[in-house]
């Protein structure tokens, strides 16, 4: 799957991933390969990126996620830490 994380200031992440967990407004959820198309608002919290056994975490300040055809785009209001 291809993941892109963008803020108004910069491109934060762009690459292939195995799984992504995002802080949805109604609770965190994970996106895996062949996930159904979805658009969801995000709250402040952790975006957990998994590539194989490696894990990277970004703390975002709200935003929106869209997943469609194994392409995931996170439009974050900002990044608090990574």
HTML snippet that shows the backbone in 3Dmol.js (N, CA, C, O; Angstrom):
<script src="https://3Dmol.org/build/3Dmol-min.js"></script>
<div id="view" style="width:600px;height:400px;position:relative"></div>
<script>
const pdb = `
ATOM      1  N   UNK A   1       0.839  -1.178   0.000  1.00  0.00           N
ATOM      2  CA  UNK A   1       0.000   0.000   0.000  1.00  0.00           C
ATOM      3  C   UNK A   1       0.883   1.240   0.000  1.00  0.00           C
ATOM      4  O   UNK A   1       1.993   1.225   0.533  1.00  0.00           O
ATOM      5  N   UNK A   2       0.386   2.298  -0.596  1.00  0.00           N
ATOM      6  CA  UNK A   2       1.119   3.561  -0.619  1.00  0.00           C
ATOM      7  C   UNK A   2       0.487   4.521   0.383  1.00  0.00           C
ATOM      8  O   UNK A   2      -0.726   4.726   0.385  1.00  0.00           O
ATOM      9  N   UNK A   3       1.323   5.105   1.232  1.00  0.00           N
ATOM     10  CA  UNK A   3       0.861   6.062   2.234  1.00  0.00           C
ATOM     11  C   UNK A   3       1.522   7.412   2.003  1.00  0.00           C
ATOM     12  O   UNK A   3       2.730   7.500   1.780  1.00  0.00           O
ATOM     13  N   UNK A   4       0.711   8.462   2.061  1.00  0.00           N
ATOM     14  CA  UNK A   4       1.212   9.829   2.015  1.00  0.00           C
ATOM     15  C   UNK A   4       0.617  10.578   3.203  1.00  0.00           C
ATOM     16  O   UNK A   4      -0.595  10.551   3.417  1.00  0.00           O
ATOM     17  N   UNK A   5       1.478  11.251   3.976  1.00  0.00           N
ATOM     18  CA  UNK A   5       1.031  12.118   5.063  1.00  0.00           C
ATOM     19  C   UNK A   5       1.482  13.528   4.714  1.00  0.00           C
ATOM     20  O   UNK A   5       2.666  13.791   4.505  1.00  0.00           O
ATOM     21  N   UNK A   6       0.498  14.432   4.654  1.00  0.00           N
ATOM     22  CA  UNK A   6       0.769  15.805   4.238  1.00  0.00           C
ATOM     23  C   UNK A   6       0.214  16.773   5.284  1.00  0.00           C
ATOM     24  O   UNK A   6      -0.874  16.560   5.819  1.00  0.00           O
ATOM     25  N   UNK A   7       0.972  17.841   5.575  1.00  0.00           N
ATOM     26  CA  UNK A   7       0.474  18.945   6.388  1.00  0.00           C
ATOM     27  C   UNK A   7       0.439  20.176   5.482  1.00  0.00           C
ATOM     28  O   UNK A   7       0.959  20.128   4.367  1.00  0.00           O
ATOM     29  N   UNK A   8      -0.160  21.270   5.936  1.00  0.00           N
ATOM     30  CA  UNK A   8      -0.128  22.482   5.110  1.00  0.00           C
ATOM     31  C   UNK A   8       1.291  22.968   4.816  1.00  0.00           C
ATOM     32  O   UNK A   8       1.513  23.675   3.832  1.00  0.00           O
ATOM     33  N   UNK A   9       2.255  22.590   5.668  1.00  0.00           N
ATOM     34  CA  UNK A   9       3.632  23.055   5.527  1.00  0.00           C
ATOM     35  C   UNK A   9       4.521  22.157   4.684  1.00  0.00           C
ATOM     36  O   UNK A   9       5.406  22.641   3.979  1.00  0.00           O
ATOM     37  N   UNK A  10       4.287  20.825   4.753  1.00  0.00           N
ATOM     38  CA  UNK A  10       5.259  19.922   4.120  1.00  0.00           C
ATOM     39  C   UNK A  10       4.704  18.525   3.905  1.00  0.00           C
ATOM     40  O   UNK A  10       3.658  18.150   4.436  1.00  0.00           O
ATOM     41  N   UNK A  11       5.437  17.778   3.117  1.00  0.00           N
ATOM     42  CA  UNK A  11       5.196  16.351   2.943  1.00  0.00           C
ATOM     43  C   UNK A  11       5.931  15.654   4.087  1.00  0.00           C
ATOM     44  O   UNK A  11       7.149  15.785   4.210  1.00  0.00           O
ATOM     45  N   UNK A  12       5.208  14.921   4.916  1.00  0.00           N
ATOM     46  CA  UNK A  12       5.785  14.305   6.109  1.00  0.00           C
ATOM     47  C   UNK A  12       6.247  12.878   5.825  1.00  0.00           C
ATOM     48  O   UNK A  12       7.301  12.456   6.300  1.00  0.00           O
ATOM     49  N   UNK A  13       5.450  12.132   5.044  1.00  0.00           N
ATOM     50  CA  UNK A  13       5.780  10.736   4.760  1.00  0.00           C
ATOM     51  C   UNK A  13       5.232  10.374   3.389  1.00  0.00           C
ATOM     52  O   UNK A  13       4.131  10.782   3.020  1.00  0.00           O
ATOM     53  N   UNK A  14       6.012   9.602   2.635  1.00  0.00           N
ATOM     54  CA  UNK A  14       5.563   9.122   1.332  1.00  0.00           C
ATOM     55  C   UNK A  14       6.275   7.808   1.062  1.00  0.00           C
ATOM     56  O   UNK A  14       7.478   7.790   0.800  1.00  0.00           O
ATOM     57  N   UNK A  15       5.527   6.700   1.126  1.00  0.00           N
ATOM     58  CA  UNK A  15       6.180   5.416   0.890  1.00  0.00           C
ATOM     59  C   UNK A  15       5.228   4.245   1.014  1.00  0.00           C
ATOM     60  O   UNK A  15       4.041   4.408   1.296  1.00  0.00           O
ATOM     61  N   UNK A  16       5.772   3.072   0.798  1.00  0.00           N
ATOM     62  CA  UNK A  16       5.014   1.829   0.884  1.00  0.00           C
ATOM     63  C   UNK A  16       4.927   1.379   2.346  1.00  0.00           C
ATOM     64  O   UNK A  16       5.897   1.491   3.095  1.00  0.00           O
ATOM     65  N   UNK A  17       3.768   0.873   2.738  1.00  0.00           N
ATOM     66  CA  UNK A  17       3.548   0.421   4.115  1.00  0.00           C
ATOM     67  C   UNK A  17       2.800  -0.907   4.120  1.00  0.00           C
ATOM     68  O   UNK A  17       2.170  -1.289   3.134  1.00  0.00           O
ATOM     69  N   UNK A  18       2.882  -1.599   5.248  1.00  0.00           N
ATOM     70  CA  UNK A  18       2.153  -2.849   5.453  1.00  0.00           C
ATOM     71  C   UNK A  18       0.807  -2.580   6.123  1.00  0.00           C
ATOM     72  O   UNK A  18      -0.194  -3.218   5.796  1.00  0.00           O
ATOM     73  N   UNK A  19       0.788  -1.623   7.073  1.00  0.00           N
ATOM     74  CA  UNK A  19      -0.429  -1.282   7.815  1.00  0.00           C
ATOM     75  C   UNK A  19      -0.295   0.130   8.368  1.00  0.00           C
ATOM     76  O   UNK A  19       0.812   0.618   8.599  1.00  0.00           O
ATOM     77  N   UNK A  20      -1.443   0.781   8.579  1.00  0.00           N
ATOM     78  CA  UNK A  20      -1.473   2.123   9.163  1.00  0.00           C
ATOM     79  C   UNK A  20      -2.602   2.167  10.180  1.00  0.00           C
ATOM     80  O   UNK A  20      -3.721   1.748   9.887  1.00  0.00           O
ATOM     81  N   UNK A  21      -2.311   2.677  11.382  1.00  0.00           N
ATOM     82  CA  UNK A  21      -3.343   2.890  12.391  1.00  0.00           C
ATOM     83  C   UNK A  21      -3.490   4.394  12.567  1.00  0.00           C
ATOM     84  O   UNK A  21      -2.506   5.109  12.758  1.00  0.00           O
ATOM     85  N   UNK A  22      -4.741   4.867  12.501  1.00  0.00           N
ATOM     86  CA  UNK A  22      -5.006   6.311  12.593  1.00  0.00           C
ATOM     87  C   UNK A  22      -6.003   6.601  13.711  1.00  0.00           C
ATOM     88  O   UNK A  22      -6.819   5.744  14.051  1.00  0.00           O
ATOM     89  N   UNK A  23      -5.941   7.813  14.291  1.00  0.00           N
ATOM     90  CA  UNK A  23      -6.841   8.181  15.390  1.00  0.00           C
ATOM     91  C   UNK A  23      -8.174   8.755  14.874  1.00  0.00           C
ATOM     92  O   UNK A  23      -8.355   9.972  14.844  1.00  0.00           O
ATOM     93  N   UNK A  24      -9.080   7.898  14.479  1.00  0.00           N
ATOM     94  CA  UNK A  24     -10.380   8.345  13.972  1.00  0.00           C
ATOM     95  C   UNK A  24     -11.187   9.060  15.040  1.00  0.00           C
ATOM     96  O   UNK A  24     -10.946   8.875  16.233  1.00  0.00           O
ATOM     97  N   UNK A  25     -12.128   9.862  14.625  1.00  0.00           N
ATOM     98  CA  UNK A  25     -12.977  10.620  15.547  1.00  0.00           C
ATOM     99  C   UNK A  25     -13.747   9.691  16.490  1.00  0.00           C
ATOM    100  O   UNK A  25     -13.973  10.030  17.651  1.00  0.00           O
ATOM    101  N   UNK A  26     -14.148   8.517  15.988  1.00  0.00           N
ATOM    102  CA  UNK A  26     -14.881   7.543  16.808  1.00  0.00           C
ATOM    103  C   UNK A  26     -13.969   6.448  17.364  1.00  0.00           C
ATOM    104  O   UNK A  26     -14.456   5.411  17.814  1.00  0.00           O
ATOM    105  N   UNK A  27     -12.672   6.666  17.337  1.00  0.00           N
ATOM    106  CA  UNK A  27     -11.717   5.694  17.849  1.00  0.00           C
ATOM    107  C   UNK A  27     -10.693   5.322  16.797  1.00  0.00           C
ATOM    108  O   UNK A  27     -10.929   5.486  15.600  1.00  0.00           O
ATOM    109  N   UNK A  28      -9.557   4.822  17.248  1.00  0.00           N
ATOM    110  CA  UNK A  28      -8.488   4.431  16.337  1.00  0.00           C
ATOM    111  C   UNK A  28      -8.912   3.238  15.488  1.00  0.00           C
ATOM    112  O   UNK A  28      -9.659   2.371  15.943  1.00  0.00           O
ATOM    113  N   UNK A  29      -8.425   3.206  14.252  1.00  0.00           N
ATOM    114  CA  UNK A  29      -8.669   2.047  13.402  1.00  0.00           C
ATOM    115  C   UNK A  29      -7.473   1.817  12.500  1.00  0.00           C
ATOM    116  O   UNK A  29      -6.687   2.722  12.222  1.00  0.00           O
ATOM    117  N   UNK A  30      -7.362   0.588  12.057  1.00  0.00           N
ATOM    118  CA  UNK A  30      -6.227   0.168  11.246  1.00  0.00           C
ATOM    119  C   UNK A  30      -6.663  -0.038   9.798  1.00  0.00           C
ATOM    120  O   UNK A  30      -7.758  -0.532   9.527  1.00  0.00           O
ATOM    121  N   UNK A  31      -5.794   0.346   8.882  1.00  0.00           N
ATOM    122  CA  UNK A  31      -6.028   0.136   7.459  1.00  0.00           C
ATOM    123  C   UNK A  31      -4.998  -0.867   6.967  1.00  0.00           C
ATOM    124  O   UNK A  31      -3.793  -0.658   7.100  1.00  0.00           O
ATOM    125  N   UNK A  32      -5.489  -1.951   6.402  1.00  0.00           N
ATOM    126  CA  UNK A  32      -4.644  -3.001   5.846  1.00  0.00           C
ATOM    127  C   UNK A  32      -4.867  -3.087   4.344  1.00  0.00           C
ATOM    128  O   UNK A  32      -5.752  -2.423   3.803  1.00  0.00           O
ATOM    129  N   UNK A  33      -4.068  -3.902   3.673  1.00  0.00           N
ATOM    130  CA  UNK A  33      -4.190  -4.088   2.229  1.00  0.00           C
ATOM    131  C   UNK A  33      -5.624  -4.473   1.862  1.00  0.00           C
ATOM    132  O   UNK A  33      -6.261  -5.271   2.551  1.00  0.00           O
ATOM    133  N   UNK A  34      -6.121  -3.892   0.764  1.00  0.00           N
ATOM    134  CA  UNK A  34      -7.459  -4.152   0.234  1.00  0.00           C
ATOM    135  C   UNK A  34      -8.583  -3.699   1.165  1.00  0.00           C
ATOM    136  O   UNK A  34      -9.686  -4.242   1.110  1.00  0.00           O
ATOM    137  N   UNK A  35      -8.317  -2.715   2.013  1.00  0.00           N
ATOM    138  CA  UNK A  35      -9.347  -2.138   2.883  1.00  0.00           C
ATOM    139  C   UNK A  35     -10.425  -1.507   2.002  1.00  0.00           C
ATOM    140  O   UNK A  35     -10.126  -0.992   0.925  1.00  0.00           O
ATOM    141  N   UNK A  36     -11.652  -1.546   2.450  1.00  0.00           N
ATOM    142  CA  UNK A  36     -12.753  -0.878   1.742  1.00  0.00           C
ATOM    143  C   UNK A  36     -12.461   0.619   1.663  1.00  0.00           C
ATOM    144  O   UNK A  36     -11.812   1.179   2.547  1.00  0.00           O
ATOM    145  N   UNK A  37     -12.937   1.252   0.614  1.00  0.00           N
ATOM    146  CA  UNK A  37     -12.745   2.703   0.467  1.00  0.00           C
ATOM    147  C   UNK A  37     -13.359   3.415   1.671  1.00  0.00           C
ATOM    148  O   UNK A  37     -14.447   3.066   2.129  1.00  0.00           O
ATOM    149  N   UNK A  38     -12.635   4.423   2.177  1.00  0.00           N
ATOM    150  CA  UNK A  38     -13.101   5.130   3.369  1.00  0.00           C
ATOM    151  C   UNK A  38     -12.564   6.555   3.364  1.00  0.00           C
ATOM    152  O   UNK A  38     -11.461   6.820   2.886  1.00  0.00           O
ATOM    153  N   UNK A  39     -13.361   7.457   3.902  1.00  0.00           N
ATOM    154  CA  UNK A  39     -12.929   8.817   4.220  1.00  0.00           C
ATOM    155  C   UNK A  39     -13.373   9.055   5.653  1.00  0.00           C
ATOM    156  O   UNK A  39     -14.536   8.830   5.989  1.00  0.00           O
ATOM    157  N   UNK A  40     -12.453   9.512   6.507  1.00  0.00           N
ATOM    158  CA  UNK A  40     -12.775   9.694   7.919  1.00  0.00           C
ATOM    159  C   UNK A  40     -12.043  10.910   8.469  1.00  0.00           C
ATOM    160  O   UNK A  40     -10.927  11.221   8.052  1.00  0.00           O
ATOM    161  N   UNK A  41     -12.686  11.592   9.409  1.00  0.00           N
ATOM    162  CA  UNK A  41     -12.008  12.675  10.117  1.00  0.00           C
ATOM    163  C   UNK A  41     -11.109  12.063  11.192  1.00  0.00           C
ATOM    164  O   UNK A  41     -11.367  10.971  11.698  1.00  0.00           O
ATOM    165  N   UNK A  42     -10.056  12.792  11.522  1.00  0.00           N
ATOM    166  CA  UNK A  42      -9.094  12.324  12.519  1.00  0.00           C
ATOM    167  C   UNK A  42      -8.994  13.313  13.665  1.00  0.00           C
ATOM    168  O   UNK A  42      -9.143  14.521  13.480  1.00  0.00           O
ATOM    169  N   UNK A  43      -8.741  12.779  14.852  1.00  0.00           N
ATOM    170  CA  UNK A  43      -8.494  13.608  16.029  1.00  0.00           C
ATOM    171  C   UNK A  43      -6.993  13.673  16.281  1.00  0.00           C
ATOM    172  O   UNK A  43      -6.213  13.004  15.603  1.00  0.00           O
ATOM    173  N   UNK A  44      -6.598  14.475  17.251  1.00  0.00           N
ATOM    174  CA  UNK A  44      -5.199  14.501  17.671  1.00  0.00           C
ATOM    175  C   UNK A  44      -4.824  13.105  18.143  1.00  0.00           C
ATOM    176  O   UNK A  44      -5.596  12.470  18.862  1.00  0.00           O
ATOM    177  N   UNK A  45      -3.668  12.625  17.756  1.00  0.00           N
ATOM    178  CA  UNK A  45      -3.241  11.313  18.223  1.00  0.00           C
ATOM    179  C   UNK A  45      -2.161  10.706  17.350  1.00  0.00           C
ATOM    180  O   UNK A  45      -1.564  11.373  16.505  1.00  0.00           O
ATOM    181  N   UNK A  46      -1.926   9.414  17.579  1.00  0.00           N
ATOM    182  CA  UNK A  46      -0.838   8.692  16.916  1.00  0.00           C
ATOM    183  C   UNK A  46      -1.262   8.117  15.575  1.00  0.00           C
ATOM    184  O   UNK A  46      -2.318   7.498  15.445  1.00  0.00           O
ATOM    185  N   UNK A  47      -0.407   8.340  14.578  1.00  0.00           N
ATOM    186  CA  UNK A  47      -0.487   7.604  13.318  1.00  0.00           C
ATOM    187  C   UNK A  47       0.655   6.601  13.390  1.00  0.00           C
ATOM    188  O   UNK A  47       1.825   6.981  13.411  1.00  0.00           O
ATOM    189  N   UNK A  48       0.308   5.323  13.428  1.00  0.00           N
ATOM    190  CA  UNK A  48       1.306   4.266  13.555  1.00  0.00           C
ATOM    191  C   UNK A  48       1.479   3.609  12.191  1.00  0.00           C
ATOM    192  O   UNK A  48       0.538   3.045  11.633  1.00  0.00           O
ATOM    193  N   UNK A  49       2.691   3.694  11.668  1.00  0.00           N
ATOM    194  CA  UNK A  49       3.009   3.145  10.352  1.00  0.00           C
ATOM    195  C   UNK A  49       3.824   1.876  10.550  1.00  0.00           C
ATOM    196  O   UNK A  49       4.822   1.873  11.271  1.00  0.00           O
ATOM    197  N   UNK A  50       3.391   0.798   9.902  1.00  0.00           N
ATOM    198  CA  UNK A  50       4.138  -0.453   9.964  1.00  0.00           C
ATOM    199  C   UNK A  50       4.623  -0.830   8.571  1.00  0.00           C
ATOM    200  O   UNK A  50       3.855  -0.853   7.609  1.00  0.00           O
ATOM    201  N   UNK A  51       5.915  -1.124   8.490  1.00  0.00           N
ATOM    202  CA  UNK A  51       6.521  -1.629   7.265  1.00  0.00           C
ATOM    203  C   UNK A  51       7.237  -2.909   7.669  1.00  0.00           C
ATOM    204  O   UNK A  51       8.315  -2.861   8.262  1.00  0.00           O
ATOM    205  N   UNK A  52       6.634  -4.067   7.347  1.00  0.00           N
ATOM    206  CA  UNK A  52       7.171  -5.332   7.841  1.00  0.00           C
ATOM    207  C   UNK A  52       7.105  -5.347   9.359  1.00  0.00           C
ATOM    208  O   UNK A  52       6.034  -5.157   9.935  1.00  0.00           O
ATOM    209  N   UNK A  53       8.255  -5.573  10.019  1.00  0.00           N
ATOM    210  CA  UNK A  53       8.294  -5.574  11.486  1.00  0.00           C
ATOM    211  C   UNK A  53       8.664  -4.210  12.069  1.00  0.00           C
ATOM    212  O   UNK A  53       8.617  -4.021  13.285  1.00  0.00           O
ATOM    213  N   UNK A  54       9.030  -3.266  11.213  1.00  0.00           N
ATOM    214  CA  UNK A  54       9.417  -1.929  11.677  1.00  0.00           C
ATOM    215  C   UNK A  54       8.170  -1.076  11.910  1.00  0.00           C
ATOM    216  O   UNK A  54       7.147  -1.251  11.249  1.00  0.00           O
ATOM    217  N   UNK A  55       8.280  -0.154  12.862  1.00  0.00           N
ATOM    218  CA  UNK A  55       7.155   0.711  13.203  1.00  0.00           C
ATOM    219  C   UNK A  55       7.650   2.142  13.370  1.00  0.00           C
ATOM    220  O   UNK A  55       8.696   2.385  13.972  1.00  0.00           O
ATOM    221  N   UNK A  56       6.888   3.083  12.829  1.00  0.00           N
ATOM    222  CA  UNK A  56       7.200   4.501  12.967  1.00  0.00           C
ATOM    223  C   UNK A  56       5.930   5.206  13.433  1.00  0.00           C
ATOM    224  O   UNK A  56       4.834   4.890  12.971  1.00  0.00           O
ATOM    225  N   UNK A  57       6.079   6.160  14.347  1.00  0.00           N
ATOM    226  CA  UNK A  57       4.916   6.842  14.914  1.00  0.00           C
ATOM    227  C   UNK A  57       5.037   8.347  14.701  1.00  0.00           C
ATOM    228  O   UNK A  57       6.081   8.947  14.959  1.00  0.00           O
ATOM    229  N   UNK A  58       3.944   8.943  14.223  1.00  0.00           N
ATOM    230  CA  UNK A  58       3.825  10.394  14.124  1.00  0.00           C
ATOM    231  C   UNK A  58       2.637  10.802  14.984  1.00  0.00           C
ATOM    232  O   UNK A  58       1.613  10.119  14.989  1.00  0.00           O
ATOM    233  N   UNK A  59       2.760  11.895  15.702  1.00  0.00           N
ATOM    234  CA  UNK A  59       1.648  12.444  16.480  1.00  0.00           C
ATOM    235  C   UNK A  59       1.072  13.603  15.656  1.00  0.00           C
ATOM    236  O   UNK A  59       1.750  14.597  15.396  1.00  0.00           O
ATOM    237  N   UNK A  60      -0.196  13.447  15.254  1.00  0.00           N
ATOM    238  CA  UNK A  60      -0.803  14.474  14.415  1.00  0.00           C
ATOM    239  C   UNK A  60      -1.768  15.336  15.216  1.00  0.00           C
ATOM    240  O   UNK A  60      -2.222  14.959  16.297  1.00  0.00           O
ATOM    241  N   UNK A  61      -2.063  16.488  14.663  1.00  0.00           N
ATOM    242  CA  UNK A  61      -3.059  17.387  15.240  1.00  0.00           C
ATOM    243  C   UNK A  61      -4.237  17.411  14.272  1.00  0.00           C
ATOM    244  O   UNK A  61      -4.319  18.277  13.401  1.00  0.00           O
ATOM    245  N   UNK A  62      -5.145  16.455  14.432  1.00  0.00           N
ATOM    246  CA  UNK A  62      -6.355  16.389  13.621  1.00  0.00           C
ATOM    247  C   UNK A  62      -6.110  16.262  12.137  1.00  0.00           C
ATOM    248  O   UNK A  62      -4.975  16.343  11.667  1.00  0.00           O
ATOM    249  N   UNK A  63      -7.202  16.060  11.396  1.00  0.00           N
ATOM    250  CA  UNK A  63      -7.101  15.985   9.953  1.00  0.00           C
ATOM    251  C   UNK A  63      -8.132  15.058   9.358  1.00  0.00           C
ATOM    252  O   UNK A  63      -9.196  14.828   9.933  1.00  0.00           O
ATOM    253  N   UNK A  64      -7.796  14.523   8.183  1.00  0.00           N
ATOM    254  CA  UNK A  64      -8.682  13.645   7.424  1.00  0.00           C
ATOM    255  C   UNK A  64      -7.842  12.539   6.810  1.00  0.00           C
ATOM    256  O   UNK A  64      -6.695  12.763   6.422  1.00  0.00           O
ATOM    257  N   UNK A  65      -8.419  11.332   6.721  1.00  0.00           N
ATOM    258  CA  UNK A  65      -7.754  10.231   6.029  1.00  0.00           C
ATOM    259  C   UNK A  65      -8.669   9.727   4.920  1.00  0.00           C
ATOM    260  O   UNK A  65      -9.888   9.658   5.083  1.00  0.00           O
ATOM    261  N   UNK A  66      -8.064   9.379   3.798  1.00  0.00           N
ATOM    262  CA  UNK A  66      -8.789   8.751   2.704  1.00  0.00           C
ATOM    263  C   UNK A  66      -8.011   7.513   2.287  1.00  0.00           C
ATOM    264  O   UNK A  66      -6.793   7.563   2.115  1.00  0.00           O
ATOM    265  N   UNK A  67      -8.723   6.401   2.126  1.00  0.00           N
ATOM    266  CA  UNK A  67      -8.101   5.161   1.636  1.00  0.00           C
ATOM    267  C   UNK A  67      -8.957   4.654   0.480  1.00  0.00           C
ATOM    268  O   UNK A  67     -10.176   4.532   0.600  1.00  0.00           O
ATOM    269  N   UNK A  68      -8.300   4.362  -0.641  1.00  0.00           N
ATOM    270  CA  UNK A  68      -9.003   3.859  -1.811  1.00  0.00           C
ATOM    271  C   UNK A  68      -7.998   3.140  -2.713  1.00  0.00           C
ATOM    272  O   UNK A  68      -6.958   3.702  -3.054  1.00  0.00           O
ATOM    273  N   UNK A  69      -8.301   1.917  -3.096  1.00  0.00           N
ATOM    274  CA  UNK A  69      -7.431   1.132  -3.986  1.00  0.00           C
ATOM    275  C   UNK A  69      -5.994   1.056  -3.469  1.00  0.00           C
ATOM    276  O   UNK A  69      -5.050   1.248  -4.236  1.00  0.00           O
ATOM    277  N   UNK A  70      -5.824   0.780  -2.184  1.00  0.00           N
ATOM    278  CA  UNK A  70      -4.514   0.624  -1.543  1.00  0.00           C
ATOM    279  C   UNK A  70      -3.648   1.888  -1.598  1.00  0.00           C
ATOM    280  O   UNK A  70      -2.422   1.807  -1.517  1.00  0.00           O
ATOM    281  N   UNK A  71      -4.287   3.053  -1.735  1.00  0.00           N
ATOM    282  CA  UNK A  71      -3.613   4.344  -1.645  1.00  0.00           C
ATOM    283  C   UNK A  71      -4.237   5.083  -0.472  1.00  0.00           C
ATOM    284  O   UNK A  71      -5.440   5.342  -0.457  1.00  0.00           O
ATOM    285  N   UNK A  72      -3.404   5.423   0.516  1.00  0.00           N
ATOM    286  CA  UNK A  72      -3.878   6.078   1.735  1.00  0.00           C
ATOM    287  C   UNK A  72      -3.279   7.477   1.800  1.00  0.00           C
ATOM    288  O   UNK A  72      -2.069   7.657   1.661  1.00  0.00           O
ATOM    289  N   UNK A  73      -4.137   8.456   2.012  1.00  0.00           N
ATOM    290  CA  UNK A  73      -3.678   9.837   2.141  1.00  0.00           C
ATOM    291  C   UNK A  73      -4.170  10.391   3.468  1.00  0.00           C
ATOM    292  O   UNK A  73      -5.368  10.382   3.750  1.00  0.00           O
ATOM    293  N   UNK A  74      -3.235  10.873   4.283  1.00  0.00           N
ATOM    294  CA  UNK A  74      -3.562  11.541   5.545  1.00  0.00           C
ATOM    295  C   UNK A  74      -3.262  13.015   5.359  1.00  0.00           C
ATOM    296  O   UNK A  74      -2.119  13.401   5.119  1.00  0.00           O
ATOM    297  N   UNK A  75      -4.300  13.838   5.472  1.00  0.00           N
ATOM    298  CA  UNK A  75      -4.136  15.290   5.440  1.00  0.00           C
ATOM    299  C   UNK A  75      -4.236  15.768   6.885  1.00  0.00           C
ATOM    300  O   UNK A  75      -5.330  15.896   7.434  1.00  0.00           O
ATOM    301  N   UNK A  76      -3.090  16.026   7.486  1.00  0.00           N
ATOM    302  CA  UNK A  76      -3.036  16.397   8.906  1.00  0.00           C
ATOM    303  C   UNK A  76      -2.932  17.906   9.054  1.00  0.00           C
ATOM    304  O   UNK A  76      -2.275  18.576   8.257  1.00  0.00           O
ATOM    305  N   UNK A  77      -3.590  18.438  10.089  1.00  0.00           N
ATOM    306  CA  UNK A  77      -3.496  19.868  10.372  1.00  0.00           C
ATOM    307  C   UNK A  77      -2.077  20.238  10.798  1.00  0.00           C
ATOM    308  O   UNK A  77      -1.624  21.358  10.561  1.00  0.00           O
ATOM    309  N   UNK A  78      -1.389  19.306  11.420  1.00  0.00           N
ATOM    310  CA  UNK A  78      -0.018  19.541  11.849  1.00  0.00           C
ATOM    311  C   UNK A  78       0.569  18.290  12.469  1.00  0.00           C
ATOM    312  O   UNK A  78      -0.147  17.337  12.776  1.00  0.00           O
ATOM    313  N   UNK A  79       1.866  18.304  12.648  1.00  0.00           N
ATOM    314  CA  UNK A  79       2.575  17.210  13.310  1.00  0.00           C
ATOM    315  C   UNK A  79       3.102  17.747  14.630  1.00  0.00           C
ATOM    316  O   UNK A  79       3.825  18.743  14.660  1.00  0.00           O
ATOM    317  N   UNK A  80       2.739  17.087  15.716  1.00  0.00           N
ATOM    318  CA  UNK A  80       3.162  17.516  17.041  1.00  0.00           C
ATOM    319  C   UNK A  80       4.563  16.977  17.333  1.00  0.00           C
ATOM    320  O   UNK A  80       5.410  17.692  17.869  1.00  0.00           O
ATOM    321  N   UNK A  81       4.802  15.705  16.976  1.00  0.00           N
ATOM    322  CA  UNK A  81       6.115  15.085  17.204  1.00  0.00           C
ATOM    323  C   UNK A  81       6.202  13.843  16.323  1.00  0.00           C
ATOM    324  O   UNK A  81       5.205  13.392  15.760  1.00  0.00           O
ATOM    325  N   UNK A  82       7.401  13.307  16.217  1.00  0.00           N
ATOM    326  CA  UNK A  82       7.562  12.049  15.466  1.00  0.00           C
ATOM    327  C   UNK A  82       8.595  11.170  16.118  1.00  0.00           C
ATOM    328  O   UNK A  82       8.868  10.073  15.632  1.00  0.00           O
TER     329      UNK A  82
END
`;
const viewer = $3Dmol.createViewer("view");
viewer.addModel(pdb, "pdb");
viewer.setStyle({}, {cartoon: {color: "spectrum"}});
viewer.zoomTo();
viewer.render();
</script>
